[in-house]
Amino acid sequence: MGSNFISKVRILLNPLKPFLTVKPAQLHPSASFLCTTHTNSNSGGRGNSGQTDGHGGVKYRTVRHRQGGLWEDSVDGGGNRSTVRQKPSFPKSVFSAGTSKRTTEMLKRKAALASQEPEEEPEGREPRGAGKLQPPDRPLSTAEWKKLQDSLGSSSRFDIRMIRVLFNSGADLGIAKSLLTFVAMETGTLSYELLLQYLSMCVKGGHDDEVFDVYDIMRGSFPSLETGATSLFIKSFSRTARWREALSILQEVKKVFTPSPRNYSDVITAAILHGDMTTAWALYDELIEKGLSPYQETWGALFKGVGNNNEVEADAMTQSEHQERLLGVLLYMRNNQIYPQSSLASSIKTWFESLTGQKWTGRWTSANPKGQCRCCGSELESIQLSTEEYHQLKDSVMTDIIQGQDVFNKTTPEELESFKVFVKRKPAFDVVVDGLNVANVNKDKSKQSETLLAVVSELERQGLTILVLGRKHMLQPSRSWDKRNMSLIQQKAHCFFTDNISEDDPFLLYAALHSGNHCRFVSRDLMRDHKACLADGATRRLFFKWQRGHQMVVDGYLPAGKRVRFQSIPSYDTIVQTFGDSWHIPYDNTEDRTTYEVPQRWLCVTQKS
């Protein structure tokens, strides 16, 4: 923001500071610098990293920033340096990464074919106001801006609408400067919102010197700054030699509210790039203590360390201390079932191989159906719950789901008690079948009872003790529910039919968990709502582990006369794991994974003796 422009703005603003003053309501005494009462559409800060541990089916968002050369191109599992072909071990599992997206695309294609209409191409969402305002292709004079404003017929928030168009179109910063000059000359003031939008343009475009000027203006003109502005200033200052000022801003922010993982990530990365690992780890510990989930790029910066930076500051942390902390990061990923993205996995691999005198070798691989690493042959941890884990999960499910506050919105106390008595009188089940869910695998409604009979017959052939959960309407002979088929089902399996308004899932979970750790269940329902009822993330992760090891899903549709097949259930757990001289780290090599799916690719790191 050249000296002429900054001088003009300051000259115009100084006499008008009373009009610029923003008075946040009921500010905390320590909030003379900060407030959260302003609104902002381009804040630059994020409240969380998009990672969840509840497996609620939310699309997994990958956040990537390539600032200051932090990220490098990573080796994907299917690249030239891969030791095996990139092929999932269990390509048909509902829990395999990308399955949800592929299924959705397949259903869209089928729907398009059925209607004989071409699939619609997704259209990009136009920025608000883009249809009316077009950005100039060069900086305009004050007279030219005035003429453009008058030509639109309305001057209402012209400056805000125009700068948003400039931001969304990636226009040259000089055009935005000329707009601010016009507004300052025309009105004698620049609003907080306009400066914030301009600040966003500066940060997005990497114009850090301009950011410093905006910082001086906003600090001098407004008694407080909201979260959007502080996040942008932290981001910009962190990638410059003035990074310690970002640390100061972060300290001010903490007096009023909890900084975002993005704020921490920016300052941690800056500290690392300047060799101050003690500060970096202190901020990382603070982030974890506040219950925030670190950004993947935060871990990436920690694993890359100081690197070849020539401006490294003196730091007392030893290599062994740094190594111990990084191994702790891997254990954090394990405990929270977090999967590094490809670029982070590549940094982890490089870090292991760089450890002096330790002879670590990292390779990209996958697991075979027996649960062994295809690279080193090690057996991965079992997907089956330990006795302690099983009892912990059983107690939590009984408390939070079966006896939860909303369970009787899905059934009645009398019906649930009747079912409990029924289960106690029966032998332990080997498999529990969600009858209505399984029957609906066949889209031909006249084949529902036939489909359910085929599944039950296959399970009977395997010598299993079966419980079929259904609803009372299934016992009424109809086109969908053939009387003979339903009679055969009742001969092959124990059956319990609930009221037609009841939900089957609580009954299914109760029967399966009551029968023991060996009992599996057949359903396509991913039970995300029930997982969400569990009290904490650790229990939800335990539920997800049990679900992946026990849920049997019918593989596709059931053509007449064909044998029923079920999708593969892995024998191993997909989680970061170590055996002293080896580490096995499942990593994300796709943007298609939803939170109830797990990666299929692994980083195998082994140490030569």
C-alpha positions in Angstrom: 0.0 0.0 0.0 2.4 2.7 -1.3 3.4 5.6 0.9 1.2 8.1 -1.1 -1.9 6.0 -0.4 -1.2 5.4 3.2 -0.5 9.1 3.8 -3.8 10.0 2.1 -5.8 7.6 4.3 -4.2 8.7 7.5 -4.7 12.4 6.6 -8.4 11.7 5.9 -9.0 9.5 8.9 -7.3 11.5 11.7 -9.9 14.3 11.8 -12.7 11.7 11.7 -11.6 9.2 14.3 -14.7 9.9 16.4 -16.8 8.7 13.5 -14.7 5.6 13.0 -14.9 4.5 16.6 -16.6 1.1 17.1 -18.2 0.6 20.5 -18.6 -3.1 21.2 -21.3 -3.8 23.8 -20.2 -4.8 27.3 -16.5 -5.4 26.5 -14.4 -7.4 28.9 -11.9 -5.1 30.7 -9.1 -6.9 28.9 -10.7 -6.5 25.5 -9.4 -3.1 24.6 -7.7 -4.8 21.7 -10.2 -7.4 20.8 -13.9 -8.0 20.5 -16.2 -10.5 18.9 -19.2 -8.4 18.2 -18.4 -7.5 14.6 -19.6 -9.6 11.7 -17.3 -10.6 8.9 -17.7 -12.6 5.8 -14.1 -13.4 5.0 -12.6 -13.9 8.4 -9.7 -16.0 7.4 -9.9 -18.0 10.6 -11.5 -21.4 11.1 -13.0 -22.8 14.3 -11.9 -26.4 13.7 -10.0 -28.5 11.4 -12.8 -30.5 9.9 -11.8 -33.6 11.7 -14.2 -35.5 13.7 -14.1 -38.5 15.9 -17.8 -39.2 16.0 -18.0 -40.8 12.5 -21.1 -39.0 11.8 -21.0 -39.2 8.1 -19.8 -35.7 7.5 -17.7 -35.2 4.4 -14.0 -35.2 5.4 -12.6 -31.9 4.4 -9.0 -31.6 3.4 -7.4 -28.2 4.3 -4.2 -27.5 2.5 -2.2 -24.3 2.5 1.0 -23.9 0.6 2.5 -20.9 2.3 6.1 -20.2 2.7 7.0 -23.5 1.1 5.7 -25.4 4.1 4.1 -28.2 2.0 5.9 -30.2 -0.6 4.5 -32.6 -3.1 4.1 -35.9 -1.4 4.4 -39.4 -2.6 1.0 -41.0 -3.0 0.5 -44.7 -2.4 0.1 -45.3 -6.1 3.1 -43.3 -7.2 6.3 -44.7 -8.9 8.0 -45.3 -5.6 5.2 -47.4 -4.3 6.0 -51.0 -3.5 2.6 -52.4 -4.3 -0.3 -51.5 -6.6 -2.8 -49.1 -5.1 -5.7 -51.6 -4.6 -7.8 -51.6 -1.5 -7.7 -54.9 0.5 -11.5 -54.7 0.9 -12.8 -52.8 -2.0 -16.4 -53.6 -1.4 -16.6 -52.7 2.3 -19.0 -49.9 3.3 -16.2 -48.7 5.6 -13.5 -48.4 2.8 -12.4 -44.9 1.9 -14.3 -43.6 -1.1 -17.1 -46.2 -1.0 -19.8 -43.6 -0.1 -18.8 -41.3 -3.0 -18.7 -44.2 -5.5 -22.1 -45.4 -4.3 -23.6 -42.0 -4.7 -22.2 -41.5 -8.2 -23.5 -45.0 -9.2 -27.0 -44.2 -7.9 -27.0 -40.9 -9.8 -26.0 -42.7 -13.0 -28.7 -45.3 -12.5 -31.3 -42.6 -11.8 -30.3 -40.7 -14.9 -30.5 -43.8 -17.1 -33.9 -44.7 -15.6 -35.3 -41.3 -16.4 -33.5 -41.2 -19.8 -32.2 -37.7 -18.9 -28.6 -36.6 -19.0 -26.8 -36.0 -15.7 -26.6 -32.4 -14.8 -23.1 -30.9 -14.6 -22.5 -29.2 -11.2 -22.4 -25.4 -11.6 -20.1 -23.3 -9.6 -21.8 -20.9 -7.2 -21.4 -17.3 -8.3 -20.4 -14.9 -5.6 -23.1 -12.7 -4.3 -23.5 -9.6 -6.5 -21.4 -11.2 -9.3 -24.4 -10.9 -11.7 -24.6 -7.1 -11.3 -21.1 -6.0 -10.6 -18.1 -6.7 -12.7 -14.6 -5.9 -11.5 -12.6 -3.2 -13.4 -9.6 -4.5 -15.3 -7.4 -1.6 -14.0 -7.3 0.9 -11.1 -9.8 3.7 -11.6 -9.6 7.3 -10.7 -12.0 8.9 -8.2 -14.1 10.3 -11.1 -14.3 6.9 -12.8 -15.4 5.1 -9.6 -18.1 7.8 -9.1 -19.3 7.3 -12.6 -19.5 3.5 -12.1 -21.3 3.9 -8.9 -23.9 6.2 -10.4 -24.4 3.9 -13.4 -25.7 1.2 -11.0 -28.6 3.4 -9.9 -28.0 2.7 -6.3 -25.1 3.6 -4.0 -26.2 1.3 -1.1 -23.1 -0.4 0.2 -21.4 0.0 -3.2 -17.9 -0.2 -1.6 -18.6 -3.4 0.2 -20.2 -5.1 -2.7 -17.4 -4.1 -5.1 -14.6 -5.2 -2.8 -16.2 -8.5 -2.4 -16.4 -8.9 -6.1 -12.7 -7.9 -6.3 -11.8 -10.5 -3.7 -13.8 -13.3 -5.3 -12.4 -12.6 -8.8 -8.8 -12.4 -7.6 -8.5 -8.9 -8.9 -5.2 -6.9 -8.8 -4.6 -5.3 -5.4 -4.1 -1.9 -7.1 -7.7 -1.9 -8.1 -8.8 -2.3 -4.5 -6.4 0.4 -3.4 -8.0 2.8 -5.9 -11.5 1.8 -4.5 -10.4 2.7 -1.0 -9.0 6.0 -2.2 -12.3 6.8 -3.8 -14.3 5.9 -0.7 -12.0 7.9 1.5 -12.2 10.9 -0.8 -16.0 10.6 -1.2 -17.0 10.0 2.4 -14.0 11.0 4.5 -13.9 7.7 6.2 -13.2 4.0 5.7 -15.5 1.5 7.5 -14.2 -1.4 9.6 -15.9 -3.8 7.2 -14.3 -2.3 4.1 -10.8 -2.4 5.7 -11.4 -6.0 6.8 -12.3 -7.0 3.2 -9.2 -5.2 1.9 -7.1 -7.0 4.6 -8.5 -10.3 3.4 -7.3 -9.5 -0.2 -3.9 -8.6 1.1 -3.5 -11.7 3.1 -4.8 -14.0 0.4 -2.5 -12.4 -2.2 0.6 -12.6 0.1 0.9 -8.8 0.3 2.4 -8.8 3.8 3.8 -5.3 3.6 0.4 -4.0 2.9 -1.0 -5.9 5.8 1.5 -4.1 8.1 0.0 -0.8 6.9 -3.6 -1.9 7.4 -2.6 -3.1 10.9 -1.4 0.3 11.8 -4.5 1.9 10.5 -6.9 -0.4 12.2 -5.1 -0.4 15.5 -5.1 3.4 15.4 -8.7 3.8 14.3 -10.6 1.2 16.2 -10.6 0.4 19.9 -10.9 -3.3 19.3 -10.6 -5.9 16.5 -12.8 -9.0 16.1 -11.7 -12.6 15.4 -11.6 -12.3 11.7 -9.1 -9.4 11.7 -6.9 -10.9 14.4 -6.8 -14.3 12.6 -5.7 -12.5 9.4 -3.0 -10.5 11.1 -1.7 -13.6 12.9 -1.6 -15.4 9.6 0.3 -12.7 7.7 2.7 -11.7 10.5 3.6 -15.4 11.0 5.0 -15.8 7.6 7.4 -12.8 7.9 10.4 -11.8 10.0 7.9 -10.0 12.3 6.4 -13.4 13.4 6.9 -12.7 17.1 4.3 -9.9 16.8 1.9 -12.7 15.7 2.7 -14.4 19.0 1.9 -11.2 20.8 -1.4 -10.9 19.1 -2.2 -14.5 20.0 -1.5 -13.8 23.6 -3.9 -10.8 23.5 -6.5 -13.0 21.9 -6.3 -15.6 24.7 -7.3 -12.9 27.2 -10.8 -12.7 25.6 -11.5 -16.1 23.9 -9.9 -19.3 22.9 -7.9 -18.9 19.7 -8.7 -21.2 16.8 -6.5 -24.2 15.7 -5.7 -22.1 12.7 -4.3 -19.3 14.9 -2.1 -21.8 16.8 -1.0 -23.5 13.6 0.2 -20.2 12.0 2.3 -19.2 15.0 3.6 -22.7 15.7 4.7 -23.0 12.0 6.5 -19.6 12.3 8.3 -20.6 15.5 9.5 -23.8 13.8 10.7 -22.0 10.7 12.7 -19.7 12.9 14.2 -22.5 15.0 12.3 -21.8 18.2 11.1 -25.3 18.9 10.6 -24.6 22.6 7.9 -22.0 21.8 6.4 -24.2 19.1 6.0 -27.2 21.4 4.7 -24.9 24.3 2.0 -23.6 21.9 1.2 -27.1 20.7 0.8 -28.3 24.3 -1.5 -25.4 25.0 -3.6 -26.2 21.9 -4.0 -29.9 23.0 -4.8 -28.8 26.6 -7.7 -26.6 25.3 -9.2 -29.7 23.6 -8.6 -28.4 20.1 -7.7 -30.7 17.2 -4.4 -29.6 15.5 -4.4 -29.0 11.8 -2.6 -31.6 9.7 -0.2 -28.9 8.5 0.7 -28.1 12.1 1.9 -31.7 12.5 3.6 -31.4 9.1 5.6 -28.4 10.3 6.6 -30.2 13.5 7.8 -33.3 11.5 9.7 -31.2 9.0 11.3 -29.2 11.9 13.8 -26.4 11.3 15.0 -27.7 7.9 17.5 -25.5 6.0 16.4 -22.1 7.4 19.3 -19.8 7.6 17.6 -17.6 10.3 17.5 -20.3 13.0 17.4 -18.9 16.5 19.2 -20.5 19.5 17.0 -23.2 21.0 17.7 -25.5 24.0 15.6 -28.4 22.8 17.7 -31.5 22.0 17.1 -33.9 19.1 16.2 -36.7 21.5 13.6 -34.4 23.2 12.2 -33.4 19.8 12.1 -37.1 18.7 10.2 -38.1 21.9 7.6 -35.3 21.3 7.0 -36.4 17.7 6.5 -40.0 18.7 4.0 -38.6 21.1 2.2 -37.0 18.2 1.8 -40.4 16.5 0.4 -41.8 19.7 -2.1 -38.9 19.8 -3.2 -39.9 16.3 -3.6 -43.5 17.5 -5.6 -42.6 20.5 -7.9 -40.3 18.6 -8.1 -42.4 15.4 -6.7 -39.7 13.2 -5.2 -40.4 9.8 -2.5 -38.3 8.3 -3.0 -37.1 4.8 -0.6 -38.1 2.1 1.6 -35.0 2.4 1.9 -35.5 6.2 2.6 -39.2 5.8 5.4 -38.3 3.4 6.9 -35.9 6.0 6.6 -38.6 8.7 8.5 -41.0 6.4 11.2 -38.5 5.7 11.6 -37.7 9.3 12.1 -41.3 10.4 14.6 -41.9 7.6 16.6 -38.8 8.6 17.2 -39.9 12.2 20.9 -40.1 12.6 22.2 -43.7 13.2 18.8 -45.3 13.6 18.4 -46.9 10.2 14.6 -46.4 9.7 13.2 -47.3 6.3 9.7 -46.2 5.2 7.6 -47.8 2.4 4.1 -47.4 1.1 2.0 -50.5 1.3 -1.4 -52.1 2.3 -2.6 -55.0 4.4 -3.6 -58.4 3.1 -6.9 -60.0 4.0 -5.2 -61.9 6.9 -4.2 -58.6 8.5 -0.5 -58.7 7.6 1.5 -55.9 6.3 2.3 -56.7 2.7 5.7 -55.0 3.1 7.3 -56.4 6.3 4.9 -59.2 7.0 4.0 -58.0 10.5 0.6 -58.9 11.9 -1.5 -55.8 12.5 -3.7 -55.4 15.6 -6.9 -57.3 15.7 -10.2 -55.5 15.0 -11.8 -57.5 17.8 -12.3 -55.7 21.1 -10.5 -56.9 24.2 -12.7 -58.2 27.1 -12.2 -54.9 28.9 -13.1 -52.8 25.8 -16.1 -55.0 25.1 -17.6 -54.5 28.6 -16.9 -50.8 28.5 -18.7 -50.5 25.2 -21.6 -52.7 26.3 -22.1 -50.6 29.5 -22.0 -47.4 27.5 -24.5 -48.6 24.9 -26.9 -49.9 27.5 -26.7 -46.6 29.4 -26.6 -44.0 26.5 -28.6 -45.8 23.8 -30.8 -48.5 25.2 -31.7 -46.6 28.4 -31.1 -43.1 26.9 -33.6 -40.3 27.2 -34.9 -40.6 23.6 -35.1 -44.4 23.4 -38.9 -44.4 24.2 -39.5 -42.2 21.2 -38.7 -45.3 19.2 -40.4 -47.9 21.3 -42.3 -48.3 24.6 -41.0 -49.4 28.1 -43.3 -52.5 27.9 -42.0 -53.6 24.5 -38.4 -53.1 25.5 -38.8 -55.1 28.7 -40.7 -57.8 26.8 -37.7 -58.0 24.4 -35.2 -58.2 27.2 -37.1 -61.2 28.7 -37.2 -62.8 25.3 -33.4 -62.5 24.8 -32.7 -63.9 28.3 -34.8 -67.0 27.5 -32.9 -67.7 24.3 -29.4 -69.1 23.7 -26.7 -66.6 22.9 -27.1 -65.5 19.3 -24.3 -65.8 16.7 -25.9 -63.2 14.4 -28.7 -60.7 14.7 -30.5 -59.8 11.4 -32.3 -56.4 10.9 -35.1 -58.0 8.9 -36.7 -55.0 7.3 -33.3 -53.4 6.5 -32.1 -56.6 4.8 -35.4 -57.2 2.9 -35.1 -53.7 1.4 -31.8 -54.6 -0.3 -34.0 -55.9 -3.1 -35.7 -52.9 -4.8 -38.4 -55.2 -6.1 -41.0 -54.9 -3.3 -42.6 -58.2 -4.2 -39.3 -59.9 -3.4 -38.8 -58.6 0.2 -39.7 -61.8 2.1 -37.8 -63.9 -0.5 -34.7 -61.7 0.0 -34.9 -62.1 3.8 -35.3 -65.8 3.5 -32.3 -66.1 1.2 -30.1 -64.3 3.8 -31.4 -66.3 6.7 -30.9 -69.5 4.8 -27.3 -68.6 4.0 -26.6 -67.9 7.7 -28.3 -71.2 8.7 -26.0 -73.1 6.2 -23.1 -71.7 8.2 -24.5 -73.3 11.4 -25.2 -70.0 13.2 -27.8 -69.3 15.8 -29.9 -66.5 14.3 -32.2 -63.8 15.6 -34.3 -62.0 13.1 -35.8 -58.7 14.2 -38.9 -57.6 12.2 -42.1 -55.6 12.5 -45.5 -57.0 13.0 -46.8 -55.9 9.6 -44.3 -58.4 8.1 -46.5 -61.2 9.5 -49.6 -60.0 7.5 -49.6 -61.8 4.1 -49.2 -59.4 1.3 -47.4 -58.9 -2.0 -44.2 -58.1 -0.2 -44.5 -60.6 2.6 -45.3 -64.1 1.4 -46.8 -66.2 4.2 -44.8 -69.3 3.2 -41.5 -67.4 3.2 -42.2 -65.9 6.6 -43.0 -69.3 8.0 -39.7 -70.7 6.7 -37.8 -67.8 8.3 -39.4 -68.5 11.7 -38.4 -72.2 11.3 -34.7 -71.3 10.6 -34.3 -68.5 13.1 -35.5 -67.1 16.4 -37.8 -64.1 15.6 -39.0 -61.0 17.4 -41.5 -58.7 15.8 -41.9 -55.2 17.2 -44.7 -52.7 16.8 -44.8 -51.1 13.4 -43.9 -47.7 14.9 -40.8 -49.0 16.7 -37.2 -48.7 15.5 -35.2 -51.9 15.2 -31.7 -50.6 16.0 -31.9 -50.4 19.9 -33.2 -54.0 19.9 -30.5 -55.1 17.5 -27.7 -53.5 19.6 -29.1 -54.9 22.8 -29.3 -58.5 21.4 -25.9 -58.4 19.8 -24.1 -57.0 22.8 -26.0 -59.1 25.3 -25.0 -62.3 23.3 -21.3 -61.7 23.6 -18.3 -60.4 21.8 -18.6 -63.1 19.1 -22.1 -62.0 18.0 -22.3 -60.2 14.6 -25.2 -58.4 13.0 -26.6 -58.0 9.5 -27.6 -54.5 8.4 -26.7 -51.8 6.0 -27.6 -49.1 8.5 -24.4 -47.3 9.6 -26.0 -46.3 12.9 -24.5 -42.8 13.0 -27.3 -41.4 15.1 -26.7 -44.0 17.8 -23.0 -43.4 17.8 -23.7 -39.7 18.3 -25.7 -40.6 21.5 -22.5 -42.0 23.2 -21.0 -39.8 25.8 -17.5 -39.2 24.6 -15.2 -39.5 21.6 -13.3 -42.5 23.0 -16.5 -44.5 23.4 -17.6 -43.5 19.9 -14.3 -44.7 18.5 -14.8 -48.0 20.4 -18.3 -48.4 19.0 -16.9 -47.8 15.5 -14.2 -50.4 16.0 -16.8 -52.9 17.2 -19.1 -52.0 14.3 -16.4 -52.6 11.7 -15.5 -56.0 13.2 -19.1 -57.2 13.6 -21.3 -55.7 10.9 -22.2 -58.0 8.0 -23.4 -56.2 4.9 -25.1 -58.0 2.0 -22.9 -57.6 -1.0 -25.0 -55.8 -3.6 -28.4 -57.0 -4.8 -29.6 -60.6 -4.7 -30.3 -62.0 -8.2 -32.7 -65.0 -8.1 -31.0 -68.3 -7.6 -27.6 -66.7 -6.7 -25.9 -67.5 -3.3 -25.9 -64.7 -0.8 -22.5 -63.1 -0.2 -21.5 -60.6 2.4 -18.9 -57.9 2.2 -15.5 -58.7 3.7 -14.9 -57.9 7.4 -11.2 -57.0 8.0 -9.4 -58.9 10.7 -7.3 -55.9 11.6 -7.8 -52.5 13.1 -7.1 -49.4 11.0 -5.2 -47.3 13.5 -1.6 -46.1 14.1 0.3 -48.9 15.7 3.9 -49.7 16.8 5.9 -52.7 17.9 9.1 -51.0 18.9 11.2 -51.6 15.8 8.3 -50.8 13.4 5.5 -48.3 12.9 2.4 -48.9 10.8 0.5 -45.7 10.0 -2.8 -45.7 7.9 -2.9 -42.6 5.8 -5.4 -40.7 3.6 -4.6 -40.8 -0.1 -8.1 -39.7 -1.1 -10.4 -36.7 -0.6 -13.4 -39.1 -0.9 -13.3 -40.5 2.6 -16.2 -39.8 4.8 -15.8 -40.0 8.6 -17.3 -43.5 8.9 -14.8 -44.9 6.4 -11.2 -45.8 7.0 -8.1 -45.6 4.7 -6.8 -48.6 2.8 -3.2 -47.4 2.4 -0.4 -47.7 5.0 3.0 -46.3 5.7 5.3 -49.1 7.0 8.4 -47.8 8.8 10.9 -50.4 10.0 14.2 -50.2 11.8 17.2 -52.4 10.9 18.9 -54.0 13.9 
